[in-house]
């Protein structure tokens, strides 16, 4: 089968407007150029002042370093080798590799496929992704501590080179044999347990960190872990399964991609491509048209196998398929939902909260924030007495951007209160979806029961709305985006940035102002970054937006709208992270530019919405582009090994160590052995710690008082 990582969901068949269509209309309007209706040219492209994030109180806000005024390191050149390269004056070290034991008594990882699936409940999982560093003192969260910490790491999916994806079996069917692909139970268990999240204690020794083996905080959350539901959908009939007839818990978390932390110090992981692990047979006649519409909107049509993991095909030693495996088939087989797993699919696709400081606590799926292919969850530094605001993207072609505003008002005293604080701020609130208007403004449309009305799907209650958030968003005319990935909020301007990684479906005939490139008729291969400023506080329902950066190879004039050079060009932006100083870190997950360079990490110093101008491309499209990139404001800092994605990013409170993850190194490149055990051949995902050789802070700024 194809690598599951290459599977991109494309389930939005609505006629809702595409962002590219809206952007094309926007920048073509003479009213904007002349300062007419909506934003004036001055307001949109150059006169909005920087706004400091003042009066905010949140766990990790102690910042005693100023943002660099320019990027002074020497850019890492293009690189296509099998190792990793970091800027001069820095050292990058890999650790926490796939399969590394968290406790004694588990054999060291071996370069084969023979590890038991159960052992991965005590090993590092596969394909590291989003993560966060939690300083710790005396077993409690301390946002200012760098020498002792917990690191929470996502594991998005599994690689076929370590986890065999099945074999064909023959079944007699009277007239002719039928061949079906199946998975071995041991391989499915390894797959399922290599997904999820690892929490591991770290200790700093000299200039590097090491795992504290056998720490009571070391823990794995996987697809075999019992997880609770909380929020609007908890206890809903739509979550009832044979596993839990009350609909208040489920079996597992899956496909953890981007991440974030909460203002109170917990870990917010995500469930992205959960479609990959589910299958569905023929049951429309049993469940009805409306339920079929809902399943199809999330990509699970009749007689389909999602992304092809085939977890439902495994059987036990006796050849009997048990709930352990059959739960991954969301087919209505029994008389009611309490006797099968037809609703199992509805139990995935949420923001999942984990308290890394309470190893006994279950993970909690926060259903009020909506169900979709979550990429990450970014919060706005909260202000005492104001609601807490989160932003999220749905990473599939033509999907949407969401916002959640808590009902409860922020209290700094909730820092360190774990899942109880999560109950307070994430169970009750208002979910919104973004609409980008043609006049350069935008609005957030509420997704609440009674305010959404889908022509093919009548909602029953708020649980129905959040479980089928995509249908609710369709009904209010949300704007279709090109695969919304990571979202991050600038601590300097308060503006929100989102990576739109690419869109291979765009044809030459369909090029427009937002995507004026369809190189060799292969669509918008290189992606871009959009940003917006809320009109007032982050609870506002109106905003203004522009395009921060178009990614492109530097030598493709038609596509290079941001004046990128060989020192800062990129393709397919994905990971996105503002560090507490306001430096923007951009990571790539690329397949269109990899003959020139492997995936990378860049540092950036963005200004604000409207700091650029309208440009006309060689295709005649008018396009608003942020201030042109220079080597002072955008520069390549790191390049990973061949075949990898550079993803996941966090920084220590003292700014002296930057952590990133290397995912699927050597993908489609059999010569790469990066991360393999000594003498081995199988490359392994790992975490990379980057430090400055002189022991100073990353990017080398001096200590300053930010008071």
C-alpha positions in Angstrom: 0.0 0.0 0.0 1.0 3.6 -0.3 2.5 5.1 2.9 -0.3 6.4 5.1 1.6 9.6 5.5 0.9 10.3 1.8 -2.9 10.0 2.2 -4.6 13.4 2.2 -8.3 13.6 3.0 -10.4 15.4 0.4 -14.0 15.2 1.8 -15.4 18.7 1.3 -17.7 18.7 -1.7 -19.6 21.8 -0.7 -19.9 24.9 -2.9 -18.6 27.1 -0.1 -16.1 29.7 -1.4 -12.4 28.8 -1.6 -10.0 31.2 0.2 -8.2 31.6 -3.1 -11.4 32.8 -4.9 -12.0 35.3 -2.1 -8.5 36.6 -2.1 -8.6 37.0 -5.9 -11.8 39.0 -5.6 -10.5 41.1 -2.8 -7.3 42.3 -4.4 -8.9 43.0 -7.7 -11.4 45.4 -6.1 -10.6 49.0 -6.9 -12.4 50.0 -3.7 -9.5 48.6 -1.7 -6.8 50.1 -3.9 -8.5 53.5 -3.7 -9.5 53.3 0.0 -13.2 52.7 -0.6 -15.5 50.3 1.1 -13.9 48.0 3.7 -10.2 48.3 4.5 -8.3 51.2 2.9 -5.0 50.5 1.3 -3.3 52.3 4.1 -5.0 50.2 6.8 -4.5 46.9 5.0 -1.0 47.4 3.7 1.2 49.5 5.9 -0.3 51.8 8.6 -1.5 49.3 11.3 0.7 49.8 14.4 2.4 47.0 16.3 0.4 46.1 19.4 2.2 44.6 22.4 0.5 41.8 24.3 0.1 43.6 27.6 -1.8 42.8 30.8 -1.7 39.1 30.0 -1.1 36.5 32.6 -0.3 32.9 31.7 2.0 30.1 32.7 4.9 30.5 30.3 5.1 34.3 29.9 8.2 35.1 31.8 10.4 36.6 29.0 13.6 38.3 29.8 15.0 38.3 26.3 14.2 40.8 23.5 13.4 39.6 20.0 16.5 39.9 17.7 16.4 43.0 15.5 17.8 40.9 12.6 18.9 37.4 12.0 22.7 37.4 12.2 23.5 33.7 11.7 24.8 32.4 8.4 22.1 30.6 6.5 22.3 26.8 6.1 22.6 26.1 2.3 20.4 23.7 0.4 21.2 20.2 1.4 20.1 16.8 0.1 22.3 14.5 2.1 21.5 11.8 4.6 22.5 13.7 7.8 21.3 16.9 9.3 22.8 20.4 9.1 22.4 23.3 11.5 23.7 26.9 11.4 27.4 27.5 12.2 28.0 28.0 15.9 25.3 25.5 16.8 25.2 21.7 17.5 22.2 19.4 16.8 22.0 16.1 18.6 19.4 13.4 18.2 17.9 11.4 21.1 14.6 9.8 22.2 14.5 7.6 19.1 11.6 5.4 18.1 11.5 2.3 20.3 13.8 3.5 23.1 12.6 1.9 26.4 11.2 4.3 29.0 11.9 1.8 31.8 14.2 -1.0 32.7 13.1 -4.6 31.9 12.3 -3.7 28.2 14.9 -5.0 25.8 16.8 -2.4 23.7 15.3 -1.6 20.3 16.4 -4.1 17.6 16.6 -3.4 13.9 13.8 -5.8 13.0 10.0 -6.2 13.2 9.9 -8.6 16.1 9.1 -6.3 19.1 5.9 -7.2 20.8 3.1 -4.7 20.4 2.6 -4.6 24.1 6.2 -3.4 24.6 5.4 -0.1 22.9 3.4 0.8 25.9 6.8 1.3 27.5 8.8 2.6 24.5 9.0 5.8 22.5 6.4 5.8 19.8 6.8 6.3 16.0 7.0 9.4 13.9 7.5 12.1 16.5 5.5 15.3 15.8 4.2 18.2 18.0 5.7 18.5 21.5 6.1 20.8 24.5 8.7 21.3 27.2 7.4 21.6 30.8 9.8 22.9 33.4 9.5 21.0 36.7 10.5 21.6 40.3 9.6 19.1 43.1 7.3 17.2 40.7 5.2 20.3 39.8 5.0 22.5 36.8 7.4 25.5 36.9 7.4 27.5 33.6 10.8 29.1 34.5 12.7 25.9 35.1 15.1 24.6 32.4 17.3 22.0 34.1 14.5 19.4 35.0 11.4 18.9 32.9 8.8 16.8 31.3 8.7 16.6 27.5 5.4 15.6 25.9 5.7 14.3 22.4 3.1 13.3 19.8 3.4 10.2 17.6 1.5 10.7 14.4 1.6 7.4 12.5 3.7 4.3 11.7 6.1 3.6 8.9 5.8 0.5 6.7 9.5 -0.3 6.9 9.0 -1.2 10.6 5.3 -2.1 10.7 4.3 -4.4 7.9 1.1 -3.3 6.3 -0.5 -6.7 5.6 -0.7 -9.7 3.3 -3.2 -11.2 1.0 -5.3 -14.2 1.9 -7.5 -16.3 -0.4 -11.2 -17.0 0.5 -13.3 -19.4 -1.5 -16.4 -18.0 -3.0 -17.9 -20.9 -5.0 -17.3 -19.6 -8.5 -14.0 -17.9 -7.9 -11.5 -17.1 -5.1 -11.5 -13.7 -3.4 -8.3 -12.2 -2.2 -8.4 -9.9 0.8 -5.6 -8.1 2.5 -5.2 -8.7 6.2 -2.9 -7.6 9.1 -1.3 -9.8 11.7 -2.4 -9.2 15.3 1.1 -8.5 16.5 1.6 -5.9 13.8 -1.7 -4.1 14.5 -0.9 -4.0 18.2 2.6 -2.6 17.5 0.9 0.0 15.2 -1.7 1.0 17.7 0.7 1.3 20.6 3.3 3.2 18.5 0.6 6.0 18.0 -0.3 8.5 20.7 1.8 10.5 23.1 4.9 9.9 25.2 5.6 11.9 28.4 9.2 11.5 29.5 11.2 13.2 32.2 14.4 15.0 31.1 17.4 16.0 33.1 20.1 18.4 31.9 23.7 17.4 32.2 26.2 19.9 30.9 24.9 21.2 27.6 22.5 18.4 26.8 19.4 16.6 28.1 18.9 12.9 28.7 15.9 10.8 29.6 15.4 9.9 33.3 14.7 6.2 32.8 12.2 4.7 35.2 10.8 8.1 36.2 7.3 7.9 37.6 6.3 10.5 35.1 7.3 8.5 32.1 4.1 7.4 30.4 2.6 6.4 27.1 -0.9 7.2 25.8 -1.8 5.1 22.8 -4.6 3.7 20.7 -5.1 1.1 23.4 -5.6 3.6 26.2 -9.0 4.3 27.8 -9.8 8.0 27.3 -12.7 10.1 28.7 -15.0 12.4 26.9 -15.8 15.8 28.3 -17.8 18.8 27.1 -20.8 19.1 24.9 -20.8 15.6 23.4 -19.9 13.6 26.5 -22.7 11.0 27.1 -24.2 11.6 23.7 -26.1 8.7 22.0 -23.7 9.3 19.1 -20.7 8.2 21.2 -22.3 5.0 22.6 -20.4 1.9 21.7 -20.0 -1.7 22.9 -16.9 -0.5 24.8 -18.9 2.1 26.8 -22.7 2.1 26.6 -22.8 5.4 28.4 -20.9 7.3 25.7 -18.6 8.8 28.3 -15.3 7.1 27.3 -13.6 5.5 24.4 -10.7 3.2 23.5 -7.6 5.1 22.3 -6.2 8.3 20.8 -4.9 8.3 17.3 -2.8 10.2 14.7 -1.4 12.8 17.1 0.0 15.6 14.9 0.5 19.2 16.0 0.2 20.2 19.6 0.1 23.0 22.0 -0.1 23.6 25.7 -2.8 25.1 27.8 -2.5 28.3 29.8 -2.8 26.3 33.0 0.1 23.9 32.1 -1.4 20.8 30.5 -0.7 19.3 27.1 -3.1 19.7 24.2 -2.6 17.0 21.7 -4.6 16.5 18.5 -6.2 13.8 16.5 -5.6 14.5 12.8 -5.9 11.8 10.2 -8.0 9.4 12.3 -9.8 8.3 9.1 -6.7 6.3 8.3 -7.4 3.6 10.9 -11.1 3.1 10.3 -13.1 1.0 7.8 -16.8 0.8 7.0 -18.8 -1.9 5.3 -22.2 -1.7 3.6 -24.8 -0.4 6.2 -26.5 2.7 4.8 -29.8 0.8 4.7 -29.5 0.1 8.5 -28.2 3.5 9.7 -30.2 5.8 7.4 -29.4 8.6 4.9 -28.5 11.3 7.5 -25.9 9.1 9.4 -24.5 8.2 6.0 -24.1 11.9 5.1 -22.3 12.5 8.3 -19.8 9.6 7.9 -19.1 10.6 4.3 -18.4 14.2 5.2 -15.5 12.8 7.3 -14.4 10.6 4.4 -15.8 7.3 5.6 -18.1 6.1 2.9 -19.7 2.7 2.5 -17.2 -0.1 1.6 -14.1 2.0 2.3 -11.0 1.5 4.4 -10.0 5.1 5.2 -6.3 5.5 4.8 -5.7 1.8 4.6 -4.2 0.8 7.9 -6.6 -2.3 8.0 -6.5 -2.6 11.8 -10.0 -4.2 11.6 -8.7 -7.2 9.6 -6.5 -8.8 12.3 -7.6 -11.8 14.3 -6.6 -13.6 17.5 -4.6 -16.8 17.6 -7.7 -18.9 17.1 -8.7 -16.9 14.0 -11.5 -15.1 15.9 -11.8 -11.3 15.3 -12.1 -9.7 18.7 -13.2 -6.2 19.8 -9.6 -5.2 20.0 -9.6 -5.2 16.2 -13.3 -5.1 15.1 -13.7 -1.8 16.9 -11.9 -0.2 14.0 -14.7 -1.1 11.6 -17.5 1.5 12.0 -20.2 -0.7 10.4 -23.6 -1.1 12.0 -23.9 -4.8 12.5 -26.1 -5.3 15.6 -29.6 -4.1 16.4 -28.3 -1.0 18.3 -25.2 1.0 18.8 -24.5 -0.4 22.3 -23.8 -3.8 20.7 -21.3 -2.8 18.0 -18.8 0.0 17.0 -20.8 2.0 14.5 -20.1 5.1 16.6 -16.5 4.3 17.2 -15.5 6.7 14.4 -17.4 9.5 16.1 -15.1 9.1 19.1 -12.0 10.4 17.3 -11.0 13.8 15.9 -10.8 15.9 19.0 -8.4 18.0 21.0 -7.1 15.7 23.7 -5.9 17.1 27.1 -3.2 15.3 29.1 -1.9 16.3 32.5 1.8 15.3 32.3 2.2 15.9 36.0 -0.4 13.4 37.0 0.6 10.0 35.6 -2.5 8.4 37.0 -4.9 10.7 35.2 -6.6 9.6 32.0 -6.5 11.7 28.9 -9.6 13.7 28.1 -11.2 14.4 24.7 -12.5 18.0 24.8 -15.5 17.6 22.5 -16.7 21.2 22.7 -13.8 22.4 20.5 -15.3 20.4 17.6 -14.4 17.2 15.7 -12.3 17.4 12.6 -8.7 16.6 11.5 -7.1 18.8 14.1 -3.6 20.0 13.2 -2.8 21.8 16.4 -4.4 24.0 19.1 -3.0 27.5 19.8 -4.1 29.7 22.7 -4.0 33.4 23.0 -2.0 34.5 26.1 -5.0 35.1 28.4 -5.9 38.2 30.3 -7.3 38.0 33.8 -11.1 38.4 33.8 -11.4 37.7 30.0 -12.3 34.4 28.2 -9.6 32.0 27.0 -9.4 31.8 23.2 -8.1 28.9 21.1 -7.5 28.7 17.4 -7.5 25.4 15.4 -7.1 24.3 11.8 -8.7 21.3 9.9 -5.8 19.8 7.9 -7.5 18.5 4.7 -8.1 20.0 1.3 -10.8 22.6 1.3 -11.4 22.6 5.1 -11.8 25.3 7.6 -10.2 27.4 10.4 -12.0 27.4 13.8 -12.0 29.4 17.1 -13.2 28.5 20.5 -14.0 31.1 23.2 -14.4 29.8 26.7 -17.5 30.8 28.8 -15.3 31.0 31.9 -13.1 34.0 32.5 -9.4 33.5 33.1 -7.9 33.4 36.6 -4.1 33.1 36.9 -4.7 31.0 40.1 -5.7 28.1 37.8 -2.1 27.5 36.6 -1.1 24.1 37.8 -4.7 22.8 38.4 -4.5 20.3 35.6 -7.6 18.7 34.2 -9.9 20.5 36.6 -8.8 23.8 34.9 -9.5 22.1 31.6 -13.0 21.3 32.7 -13.5 24.9 33.6 -12.2 26.5 30.3 -12.8 23.9 27.6 -16.1 22.2 28.4 -18.3 25.3 28.0 -17.9 28.0 25.4 -18.6 29.0 21.8 -17.2 27.4 18.7 -16.8 29.6 15.6 -15.6 29.0 12.0 -13.8 31.6 9.8 -15.3 33.3 6.8 -13.0 35.4 4.6 -15.0 38.2 3.0 -14.3 39.7 -0.4 -13.6 43.2 1.0 -10.5 42.1 2.9 -12.3 41.6 6.2 -13.3 38.4 7.9 -15.9 37.2 10.4 -16.3 34.3 12.8 -19.7 32.5 12.5 -21.1 30.8 15.5 -21.5 27.0 15.4 -24.2 26.6 18.1 -27.4 24.5 18.0 -30.2 26.6 16.7 -27.8 28.8 14.7 -26.8 26.2 12.1 -29.1 24.6 9.6 -27.8 22.1 7.1 -30.0 21.2 4.2 -29.1 17.5 4.3 -28.5 17.1 8.0 -30.8 18.4 10.7 -28.9 18.8 13.9 -30.4 17.4 17.1 -28.5 19.2 19.8 -25.1 20.8 20.5 -23.5 17.4 20.8 -24.5 16.7 17.2 -23.1 20.1 16.2 -19.6 19.5 17.7 -19.4 15.9 16.6 -20.3 16.9 13.0 -18.5 20.3 13.1 -17.7 20.1 9.4 -21.3 19.9 8.5 -22.1 22.8 10.8 -19.4 24.8 9.3 -20.6 24.0 5.8 -24.0 25.3 6.7 -22.9 28.8 7.6 -20.7 29.3 4.5 -17.2 28.8 6.0 -14.4 29.6 3.6 -12.6 26.5 2.1 -8.8 26.7 2.7 -5.8 24.9 1.3 -5.0 22.5 4.1 -4.8 24.6 7.3 -1.9 23.3 9.3 -0.2 24.8 12.4 -1.5 28.0 13.9 0.5 30.3 16.2 -0.1 33.7 17.8 2.5 36.5 17.8 3.3 37.6 21.3 4.3 41.0 19.8 1.3 41.9 17.7 -1.3 39.5 18.9 -1.9 38.5 15.2 -2.6 34.9 14.3 -0.6 33.0 11.6 -1.6 29.8 9.9 0.3 27.7 7.4 -1.6 26.5 4.3 0.8 23.8 3.2 -0.2 23.2 -0.5 -3.0 22.2 -2.9 -2.1 19.7 -5.6 -5.7 20.0 -7.1 -5.2 23.5 -8.5 -5.0 23.5 -12.3 -3.5 26.1 -14.5 -7.0 27.3 -15.5 -7.9 27.7 -11.8 -5.0 29.9 -10.8 -6.0 33.1 -9.0 -4.5 35.9 -6.9 -4.0 33.7 -3.8 -2.5 30.8 -5.7 -1.1 32.1 -9.0 1.1 29.0 -9.5 0.3 25.7 -11.1 3.8 24.5 -12.1 3.5 21.9 -14.8 -0.2 21.7 -14.0 0.5 20.1 -10.6 -1.3 22.7 -8.6 -0.2 25.0 -5.8 2.8 22.8 -4.8 4.5 25.2 -2.4 1.9 26.7 -0.1 1.8 30.0 1.8 1.1 31.5 5.2 -1.9 33.7 6.0 -2.4 35.9 9.0 -5.2 38.0 10.6 -5.7 40.6 13.2 -8.9 40.5 15.3 -10.9 43.7 15.4 -10.4 44.5 19.1 -10.0 41.6 21.6 -9.5 38.0 20.5 -13.2 37.3 21.4 -14.2 39.6 18.5 -16.3 38.2 15.6 -14.6 40.3 12.9 -11.0 40.4 11.7 -8.7 41.8 8.9 -6.3 39.6 7.0 -3.5 39.4 4.5 -0.9 36.9 3.2 2.3 36.9 5.1 4.4 34.8 2.9 4.3 32.8 -0.3 6.6 29.8 -0.3 8.5 29.0 -3.5 11.8 28.0 -5.0 13.8 31.2 -5.4 14.4 30.6 -9.1 10.7 30.2 -10.1 9.9 33.9 -10.8 6.2 33.2 -11.4 5.8 31.7 -8.0 8.3 33.6 -6.0 6.1 36.5 -4.8 7.9 37.1 -1.5 11.4 37.7 -3.1 12.9 34.6 -1.6 16.6 33.8 -2.1 18.6 30.6 -2.0 19.2 31.4 1.7 15.5 31.4 2.7 13.4 29.8 0.0 11.1 27.0 1.2 8.3 24.8 0.1 5.2 23.5 1.9 5.3 25.3 5.2 3.8 23.1 8.0 5.0 23.5 11.6 4.7 27.0 12.9 5.8 28.3 16.3 6.3 31.8 17.9 8.8 31.5 20.7 8.1 33.8 23.7 10.4 36.5 22.2 8.4 36.8 19.1 10.7 34.8 16.7 8.6 32.8 14.2 9.9 29.3 13.4 8.7 27.7 10.2 9.1 24.0 9.4 8.4 22.3 6.1 6.8 19.0 5.0 7.7 19.0 1.3 7.8 16.7 -1.7 8.0 19.3 -4.4 11.4 20.8 -3.8 13.3 17.9 -2.3 15.6 17.4 -5.4 17.1 20.7 -4.4 16.9 20.5 -0.6 15.6 18.4 2.2 12.9 19.7 4.6 14.0 22.5 6.9 13.5 24.9 9.8 13.6 28.6 9.2 13.7 31.6 11.6 11.6 34.7 10.8 11.0 38.1 12.1 7.5 39.1 10.8 6.1 42.6 11.2 2.3 43.0 11.0 -0.8 42.6 8.8 -0.6 45.1 6.0 3.2 45.7 6.0 3.5 44.9 2.3 1.8 45.8 -1.0 -0.3 44.5 -3.9 1.8 42.8 -6.5 1.0 41.7 -10.1 2.4 38.3 -11.0 3.4 37.2 -14.5 0.0 35.5 -14.8 -1.6 38.9 -14.4 -3.0 38.3 -10.9 -3.0 41.0 -8.3 -1.9 39.5 -5.1 -1.3 41.2 -1.6 2.0 40.0 -0.3 3.6 40.9 3.1 6.8 42.8 3.3 9.5 41.2 1.1 11.7 38.7 2.7 15.3 39.5 3.4 18.1 37.6 5.0 17.6 39.8 8.0 14.0 38.7 8.4 13.9 35.2 7.1 16.7 32.6 7.0 17.2 28.9 6.9 18.5 27.6 10.3 18.4 23.8 9.9 18.0 21.1 7.2 17.1 17.6 8.1 18.1 14.2 6.6 16.8 13.1 3.2 13.2 12.0 3.2 12.2 13.5 6.5 9.7 16.0 7.7 11.0 18.6 10.2 8.2 19.1 12.7 7.3 19.6 16.3 9.1 22.4 18.1 9.5 23.8 21.6 12.1 25.8 23.5 13.4 25.8 27.1 12.5 28.8 29.3 16.2 29.9 29.3 16.2 29.9 25.5 19.4 27.8 25.4 17.9 24.7 23.8 15.6 24.4 20.9 13.9 21.0 20.4 12.6 19.8 17.0 11.5 16.4 15.7 12.6 14.5 12.7 9.8 12.4 11.3 10.0 9.5 8.8 13.7 10.0 7.9 14.7 8.2 4.7 11.1 7.9 3.4 11.4 6.5 -0.1 15.2 6.6 0.2 16.6 3.1 1.0 20.2 4.5 1.4 19.3 6.6 4.5 20.0 5.0 7.9 19.6 8.2 10.0 18.6 7.3 13.6 19.2 3.5 13.1 20.6 1.4 15.9 24.4 0.8 15.6 25.0 -1.4 12.6 21.3 -1.3 11.6 19.5 -0.2 8.4 16.1 1.0 9.5 16.0 4.8 10.0 14.1 6.0 13.1 12.3 9.2 14.0 13.8 11.1 16.9 13.9 14.3 18.8 16.7 16.7 18.1 18.1 19.2 20.7 19.9 22.3 19.2 22.3 24.3 21.4 24.6 27.2 20.8 28.3 26.2 21.0 29.2 29.1 23.3 26.5 28.1 25.8 24.4 31.2 25.0 20.8 31.6 24.0 19.4 30.5 20.6 20.0 33.4 18.1 22.4 35.0 20.6 20.5 37.9 22.0 21.7 39.4 25.3 19.6 39.4 28.5 17.4 42.4 28.7 14.7 43.5 31.1 11.3 43.4 29.4 9.4 45.1 32.2 
